[in-house]
Amino acid sequence: EVIRDLSKKISDLRNLGVNDIIVDPGFGFGKTTKHNYELLNHLSDFNILETPVLIGVSRKRMINDVLGTTPETALNGTSALHAFALERGVNILRVHDVKEAKELITLHQTLHS
């Protein structure tokens, strides 16, 4: 459903001459924790849209609900989900903890070089 909706919006934008498009599946926006993890598990499906994919899961309720953490203590869960997302082709991470995310990205890039 999310991919279908984004595909339509991408098509509309391209028809208007917009070429620089980034998609965000919208974690947390009107979704349950279960919906968010289902979306996360299908991140690689977004590659069909042929646009960069951005995710924003940093310190979100979907982490706290599973781990019993708070936003302030959710860094480890955030990093785990960021690594998972990068492995599935996500291009951009919206983060709260820039240093930690940069380290994660550096390690990910080293593993894939």
RAQUINOR-V263528 format. One record per helix or strand. SS is the DSSP state (~ for helix, > for strand). FROM is the first residue (numbers start at 1). LEN is the number of residues. Records with the same first field share a line. If there is no record, write none. Layout:
SS = FROM-LEN  FROM-LEN
This chain:
~ = 2-14  33-9  43-7  61-7  71-3  75-13  98-14
> = 22-3  52-4  92-2
